[in-house]
Every structure is written in C-alpha cells, then in structure tokens.
Amino acid sequence: VISRLFDLLVIGSGPGGQKAALQGAKAGKKVAIIEGNDALGGGCTHSGTLPSKAFRESVYRYALGSKGILGRETSPHSRAKARRPKKVELPEMAKLLERKCRVVEGEAEIVREKLKRNGIEIFEGRAKLLSNTEVEVTSARGRELLAADFIFIATGARPVPPEHLKVDGRRVFDSDSILGLPTFPKSLAVLGAGIIGCEYASIFAAGGTQVTLIDRRQEVLTAVDREIVAHLTEWFQHLGMEILLGAEAVSIEGTEAPLGEAPVRLQLSSGRTLEVDAVLIAQGRYGNTEGLGLEAVGISLGERGLIPVDETFRTSIPTIYAVGDVIGPPSLAATAMEQGRLACCHALGLRDAGACALPPVVPYGIYTIPEISMIGRTEEDLVLSKADFVVGRALYRELARGQIIGDRWGLLKLLVDRKTLKILGVHIIGDSAANLIHIGQAVMSLGGTVHYFVDQVFNYPTLAEAYKTAAFHVLNQPSVSGK
Ligand SMILES: Cc1cc2nc3c(=O)[nH]c(=O)nc-3n(C[C@H](O)[C@H](O)[C@H](O)COP(=O)(O)OP(=O)(O)OC[C@H]3O[C@@H](n4cnc5c(N)ncnc54)[C@H](O)[C@@H]3O)c2cc1C
C-alpha cells in the first residue's frame, strides 16, 4: 500500500540528487529525497571530492611549511634546486585528517539544513524501484512505499578493483578507504594514472612519501593537453615520484603484516617487483545500480553498471531520469549538480529555467599538486582536426604574483582561432588553476576574443594577468599581427 505521494522522488543525496530536489522544491513541487547512507551529502561529501580536497589542503600547507618538501625557497633559474631533500619528515596522518573531518561534518549538516529549509522530506533507507512511479524504501524501521510523478536516480558510483587484486583497507586501498591509513606511508604504489590516481599520487609525494605511479596505458591523464601533462610529470619527477607506464599489477603479496612491519610485494607485468608500505588502486568506477530494481521496470544497464540516458538525462522510461556518476563521464560533482537541475527542469517543463542540456564545453578541475584546469579543445585535438589556430603562453614565473607565491612552474596556455581570434581552449597548470579557468570560460561562452584580455584592466599582482600575457603572446605572433 502506498504510504506517501510526492511530485518528485530523488534517490541519492550527492550533488546530482540535491540539485534535482532543490530545483523541484523551488518550482513549488512536493519533493522527497532518499539516502541509504547514515549522513547526507553523497559520496562527494563522505569519500570523494571533499575528503580528498580537504586532505590535499592539509598536506599542501604542510609541504609548504619549514618541515615540508616544498618549504624551501628555490632560485627561479635553477629547477634542480627544487629536488626532493634526502631526509624527509613525514606529517602525522591524524593531524592532517582534522580538517577533513571538520569539512565533512560541516557539509553534511549544511546539506541537511538546505533540504529542510526548502521543505524537502528526507527518507533514510535503501531505495528500490517497484514500477515507473513507485519506490520502496527499506530501513531499520521497516519498509515504506512511496510514489511520485517523476523519479530521479542519483546514486553515484563506487571504485571497483580488478578481480585479481583485493582491497583490504589495511595495506591495499581504494579511493574510498585510502584516508583510513593509520600513518602517512613511507612508500606508496598507485595503480592507475587517471585523475584520482594522479591526485593522490601527488598529494602523498608532496607530503614526503616515495610514490610509484603505475598505469597499463602509455600516458598519464590521457584526456589532458600533452604540454600540460609534460609539465606535470616533470614536477612529479622533482618530487621524487617514479612513473611506470605500460605496466600493470599481476599480484600483491605480504598483505597480512600490519603497516610499518614488513613491505607488501607488488608484482608487475614488466617482471619488476616493488616493495612498498601501501598500495592504492584507482582503476575505474562502477555505477551504483545493484539492487535498485532497474531491470524489473525495463531499464537495461550499460557498461560498468551505468544507466544510459538521452541528452535531457531521461532513461528509456519517460518518468525516470538519471544524473551524476551513475550515468558515467565526466563523473564530476560540478557536472552532476547541473545535470540534476537540468533533468528536473526538463521533467517539469521549466523552459524559463534555461536550456535542458549541459553547455557544449564544461571545465575540468584536477587537484593534483600542482593543480590543473582546462576547458575546450586540446592542442592535439586541434592538430588532428587540422584547425587553423595559434597558441599563446604565459609562465607564472613571469608574473609578479607567481614570484610572490613561489610558483615557478605554472603555465597558462590559450588556444585561439587564427582568423576570428576566438578562444578554442584554455589549459592551466599551477596554483589556483581551477579558479582561474572561469575567466577563460566566461570569455569563451560569451563568444569573446583575445582582445578582451588585452583591453581590460586586471588587478595587479594577480595570476589572472596570465591571460593578458598569453593574449599578447598570441597577438604578437607574425601570422596574427601580419608583421
Ligand atoms: C577521490 C575522488 C575525488 C574527487 N574529486 C572531485 C573533484 O575535485 N571535483 C569534482 O567535481 N568531482 C570530484 N570527484 C567526483 C565526485 O565526487 C562525483 O562526481 C560526485 O560525487 C557525483 O555525485 P552524484 O550525485 O552522482 O553521486 P554521489 O555523490 O556518489 O552520491 C550518491 C548517493 O546515493 C546514495 N545511494 C546509492 N544507492 C542508493 C540507494 N539504493 N538508495 C538510497 N541511496 C542510495 C549513496 O549512499 C550516496 O550518498 C571525485 C571523486 C572521487 C572518488
């Protein structure tokens, strides 16, 4: 028997679910959100974005301090001096995690308050679809049957290791368990050089861990502009990181002993054996669709348990939408939020709330140390499509702010159409990259040209001036200025 009727039911309280629910509530609808976890906020708040970024901040600040490996002033002319010192003092894991705990607790509370303030009802329990409009919620209190006109699935994704490698949360970790490390490891092998693998590899390396980054592919961060990746890997090597490409883990042995007693042995396909304190597996994620009852209502799953949707985020069943990590790439909190809002607008026919599809280009923030951010096309992509373009570069070390903060490695790269001078892509590596990208994003999405950067006055000294420098670099090239 249906116990409660709503206009909209949302499954999952991560960024995707929250924004779908809030958009529905703002439109005056009766909305409920169902969350299977003890606390609200999704994987984003409890195991993904926020814990990793709060931890990064703590490690980065430690690394910049007098005992950290980034804490020594180095000559702007001698990169060699930035090398990892021989003796490294490792930070205390418990201290580093204080910020993470504070941020996670705070955010879960903020989410709860926001949902309540908007009149959204919260159900704690596991959701399962019974029909196109009905959901069963199972919790310690028993079962409840809810019904609504529309259902939004925002159940996220989880890390899944390859079958032959076992995550035990003691010596072998995934991204959900890595911050459960009792001490900062002396050595760490990271399997997978995608975003999550590179982020954690660089965070631990900056903290003083001897990191080995391993990937079966021949490239690190395959979707990123190669020049930016070259800067990143050069920096990684200065942190003392070893990068092994074209190799994969065959087995992991010696995991019974506690961390700090004896090393675990990682056997690689190349024949090499690594002895390390701990292993992080970051090799792919699966949609959280098990037990959701999707097949029963007629929704077939795609690869890796992901839910296929159309451009409006509707599944094959018109009353059921899916957003966020459960539908696959780009698998970012930032896009999950917008997908949730847009899916709700589409379901409710809220045309005035904007178009119901994501903008053609979305920014990516990669919080390695140093940070990377990008929007639009890469140089390789433009070359492949035989586009006529110019590259403008600005190095942080040429900017007063770059000198002040000691970032000598930073680079901002503009890819510009040679004839129209419109921006085709922006790629940044260095401090505040993920913030800076939004200047380029605004100019790109408003159809502006490099003249915007030249004609406007920028605060001094800022990293944003990199846009002006890169724009001048474009305009000063003979093929553009006609010199
Ligand atoms: C280590 C790491 C770092 C990351 N860093 C970034 C970053 O810096 N920037 C960025 O934009 N993105 C980042 N991401 C990605 C980001 O966390 C995800 O894209 C985002 O969390 C996806 O949001 P979502 O709403 O789809 O799902 P989630 O945030 O995963 O939330 C899904 C929720 O659904 C609940 N749920 C699942 N099944 C059920 C069920 N049957 N019934 C009830 N509830 C259910 C879960 O308990 C969970 O709370 C990172 C991810 C990881 C793993």
The ligand as a Gaussian input file, in Angstrom:
#p B3LYP/6-31G(d) Opt

LIG

0 1
 C       38.628000      10.566000      -4.682000
 C       37.669000      11.385000      -5.505000
 C       37.926000      12.729000      -5.711000
 C       37.040000      13.502000      -6.459000
 N       37.313000      14.815000      -6.643000
 C       36.460000      15.594000      -7.368000
 C       36.698000      16.992000      -7.544000
 O       37.701000      17.517000      -7.063000
 N       35.808000      17.725000      -8.245000
 C       34.677000      17.174000      -8.776000
 O       33.879000      17.891000      -9.403000
 N       34.411000      15.850000      -8.628000
 C       35.278000      15.060000      -7.937000
 N       35.016000      13.719000      -7.756000
 C       33.799000      13.155000      -8.346000
 C       32.583000      13.491000      -7.487000
 O       32.781000      13.094000      -6.152000
 C       31.389000      12.790000      -8.088000
 O       31.310000      13.162000      -9.446000
 C       30.095000      13.182000      -7.390000
 O       30.114000      12.773000      -6.050000
 C       28.905000      12.531000      -8.106000
 O       27.733000      12.935000      -7.486000
 P       26.416000      12.041000      -7.534000
 O       25.315000      12.916000      -7.018000
 O       26.274000      11.436000      -8.854000
 O       26.708000      10.818000      -6.532000
 P       27.328000      10.663000      -5.092000
 O       27.950000      11.912000      -4.583000
 O       28.187000       9.471000      -5.162000
 O       26.057000      10.343000      -4.172000
 C       25.283000       9.198000      -4.377000
 C       24.461000       8.914000      -3.128000
 O       23.461000       7.959000      -3.436000
 C       23.292000       7.091000      -2.327000
 N       22.700000       5.828000      -2.773000
 C       23.233000       4.899000      -3.618000
 N       22.368000       3.888000      -3.819000
 C       21.268000       4.158000      -3.072000
 C       20.017000       3.503000      -2.859000
 N       19.714000       2.359000      -3.478000
 N       19.122000       4.080000      -2.025000
 C       19.398000       5.252000      -1.400000
 N       20.551000       5.928000      -1.569000
 C       21.466000       5.390000      -2.402000
 C       24.712000       6.914000      -1.798000
 O       24.686000       6.500000      -0.436000
 C       25.285000       8.319000      -1.978000
 O       25.096000       9.080000      -0.815000
 C       35.880000      12.919000      -7.015000
 C       35.614000      11.555000      -6.785000
 C       36.490000      10.791000      -6.041000
 C       36.186000       9.347000      -5.808000

